[in-house]
Amino acid sequence: MKLILTCEHGGNKIPKDFEKYFNDSQVILNSHRGYDIGALDVFKTLKSMSDFSKYSEISRLLIELNRSLHHPKLFSEFTKPLSKAEKEHLITTYYLPYRTAVETEIKQWITKNETVLHFSIHSFTPVLNEQERHCDVGLLFDSTLKNEKQFCVKFKKELKTLNPKLQVRFNYPYLGKSDGFTTYLRKQFKENYLGIEIEINQKHRKNNRLEPKVKEAIVLSTKNCIA
């Protein structure tokens, strides 16, 4: 099994040419809306175990790498007013190169009859719309796919063994079959591909780093599941 590791929302950077559209928006850029706080830390910790890895530090508020081109939230309220040419520039400069590089790598492995396990690393805000989210680690997958479900059952068991206090939930706080990069890739690779989104509660981070006990459980569970 080959491990492909990605992090679509690793940072909140805005390219210089587009800074003017984000004037006085630093508070939002620094919040969960601007990026997945702590996700890049987990990605970098897992990177040495992967056969291929790719991350982005461009803010999701510039262009949303984890959405399809037709999705209404591909562009945020900051970039929806952009001209068609500017939007095309964002797509061709940031969106397509990122997603194409990952898809090409997966295709190369599957062509060699290898099974690809794709971890897409994310994090989520503990409270959304005044509702507390009761979960430490969410495992998002397509519940109709036996191989993805079996893997997540095993992964959850490993996490709970290593850290019994962790609340691990399936397809929470989002559904694994909702529009996203892994959902798109499942359609491209109907065999030998497992697309798992790992969602980590941002309450477990400090200074953009995940607390060691949670991170260690994720790392060791990954090692045990791909061994």
C-alpha positions in Angstrom: 0.0 0.0 0.0 1.3 3.4 -1.0 0.6 6.4 1.2 -0.2 9.7 -0.5 -0.4 12.6 1.9 -2.0 16.0 1.2 -2.9 19.1 3.0 -5.1 21.5 1.0 -5.5 24.2 3.7 -2.1 24.3 5.3 -1.7 28.1 5.4 -3.4 31.5 5.0 -1.0 33.2 2.5 -2.3 35.7 0.0 -0.1 36.3 -3.1 1.0 39.9 -3.4 -1.1 40.6 -6.5 -4.3 39.8 -4.6 -3.5 41.4 -1.2 -5.6 44.4 -2.1 -8.7 42.3 -2.0 -8.0 41.3 1.6 -7.4 44.7 3.2 -8.2 44.7 6.9 -9.0 41.0 6.7 -6.1 39.6 8.7 -8.4 38.5 11.6 -10.4 36.3 9.3 -7.3 35.0 7.5 -5.9 34.0 10.9 -9.1 32.2 11.9 -10.4 28.7 10.9 -11.9 30.3 7.9 -8.5 31.3 6.5 -6.9 27.9 6.9 -6.9 24.6 8.8 -5.0 25.5 12.0 -2.6 22.8 13.0 -3.2 20.6 9.9 0.2 21.4 8.4 1.9 20.3 11.6 0.3 16.9 11.4 1.1 16.7 7.7 4.8 17.4 8.3 5.0 14.8 11.1 3.5 12.1 8.8 5.5 13.2 5.7 8.4 10.9 6.2 6.0 7.9 6.1 4.5 8.8 2.8 5.4 7.8 -0.8 4.3 11.2 -2.1 3.2 14.3 -0.3 1.9 17.8 -1.3 0.5 20.7 0.6 -0.6 24.2 0.0 -0.2 27.3 2.2 -2.4 29.5 0.0 -5.5 30.5 1.9 -8.8 28.7 1.1 -10.3 32.2 0.9 -8.3 32.9 -2.2 -9.4 29.7 -3.9 -10.7 26.5 -2.3 -8.5 23.6 -3.4 -10.8 21.1 -1.7 -13.8 21.9 -3.9 -14.8 21.1 -7.5 -14.6 23.8 -10.1 -18.4 24.0 -10.2 -18.8 24.4 -6.5 -20.4 27.7 -5.3 -17.7 28.1 -2.6 -14.7 27.6 -5.0 -14.3 31.4 -4.5 -15.0 33.2 -1.2 -16.7 36.5 -0.7 -13.3 38.1 -1.2 -12.6 36.6 -4.6 -16.1 36.1 -6.1 -16.1 39.7 -7.4 -12.9 39.1 -9.4 -12.9 39.3 -13.1 -13.2 36.1 -15.2 -9.5 36.5 -16.2 -8.4 36.8 -12.6 -10.4 33.8 -11.6 -8.9 31.8 -14.5 -5.5 32.9 -13.3 -6.1 31.5 -9.8 -7.4 28.3 -11.3 -4.4 27.8 -13.6 -1.8 29.0 -11.2 -2.8 27.4 -7.9 -5.8 25.0 -8.3 -5.0 22.9 -11.3 -1.2 22.4 -10.6 -1.9 21.2 -7.1 -4.7 18.8 -7.9 -3.1 17.6 -11.1 0.2 16.8 -9.4 -1.6 14.6 -6.8 -3.9 12.9 -9.4 -0.9 12.1 -11.7 1.0 10.5 -8.8 -1.9 8.4 -7.8 -2.4 7.3 -11.4 1.2 6.2 -11.8 0.9 4.0 -8.7 -2.4 2.5 -9.7 -1.1 1.8 -13.2 1.5 -0.3 -11.5 -1.3 -2.3 -9.8 -0.5 -0.7 -6.4 -3.1 0.2 -3.8 -3.1 3.9 -2.9 -4.1 5.1 0.5 -4.7 8.9 0.4 -4.7 10.9 3.6 -6.1 14.4 3.2 -5.2 16.2 6.5 -7.7 18.8 7.8 -8.7 20.4 11.1 -12.0 21.9 12.3 -13.1 24.6 14.7 -14.4 23.3 18.0 -17.5 25.6 17.9 -19.4 26.5 14.7 -22.6 28.6 14.7 -22.6 28.4 18.5 -22.7 24.6 18.4 -20.0 22.7 20.1 -18.6 19.8 18.1 -18.1 16.7 20.2 -15.3 15.0 18.5 -11.5 14.9 18.7 -10.7 13.1 15.4 -13.1 12.6 12.5 -12.5 10.0 9.8 -14.3 10.9 6.6 -14.8 8.2 4.0 -17.5 6.9 1.6 -19.5 4.5 3.7 -20.7 2.6 0.6 -17.1 1.5 -0.1 -16.1 -1.6 1.9 -12.3 -1.0 1.7 -12.6 2.6 3.0 -14.9 1.6 5.8 -12.8 -1.4 6.9 -9.7 0.8 7.0 -11.4 3.5 9.1 -12.7 0.9 11.5 -9.1 -0.4 11.9 -7.7 3.1 12.2 -10.2 4.1 14.9 -9.4 1.0 16.9 -5.7 1.8 16.8 -6.4 5.4 17.8 -8.6 4.3 20.8 -6.0 1.7 21.8 -3.2 4.3 21.9 -5.4 7.1 23.4 -8.6 5.8 25.0 -9.7 9.3 25.8 -10.0 10.4 22.2 -13.5 10.7 20.8 -13.2 9.4 17.3 -16.2 9.6 14.9 -16.9 8.5 11.4 -18.0 11.1 8.8 -18.1 13.9 11.3 -18.1 16.9 11.4 -18.6 16.5 7.6 -19.7 13.7 5.3 -16.9 11.9 3.4 -19.1 11.7 0.3 -19.6 15.5 0.2 -17.8 17.5 -2.6 -14.1 17.4 -2.0 -10.8 16.3 -3.4 -11.1 12.7 -2.2 -14.6 12.5 -3.6 -13.4 13.7 -7.0 -10.5 11.2 -6.9 -12.8 8.2 -6.1 -14.6 8.9 -9.4 -11.3 8.9 -11.3 -10.0 5.7 -9.6 -12.7 3.3 -9.0 -10.3 0.5 -7.9 -7.2 0.5 -5.7 -7.8 3.9 -4.2 -8.8 4.7 -0.6 -9.5 8.4 0.1 -9.6 9.2 3.8 -10.0 12.7 5.2 -8.6 13.1 8.7 -10.3 16.0 10.6 -8.7 17.0 13.9 -10.3 19.3 16.4 -8.5 22.6 16.7 -9.0 22.6 20.4 -6.0 20.3 20.5 -3.5 22.8 19.1 -1.3 25.5 20.6 0.6 28.0 18.5 -0.5 26.2 15.3 0.9 22.9 16.6 -1.1 19.9 17.6 -0.6 18.6 21.2 1.9 15.8 21.2 -0.4 13.1 22.6 -3.0 13.4 19.9 -0.4 13.7 17.1 1.5 10.7 18.4 -1.7 8.6 18.4 -2.3 9.6 14.7 1.3 8.8 13.7 1.5 5.5 15.4 -1.9 4.4 14.2 -0.8 5.2 10.6 2.3 3.1 11.1 0.3 0.2 12.4 -2.3 0.3 9.7 0.0 0.5 6.7 2.7 -1.9 8.0 
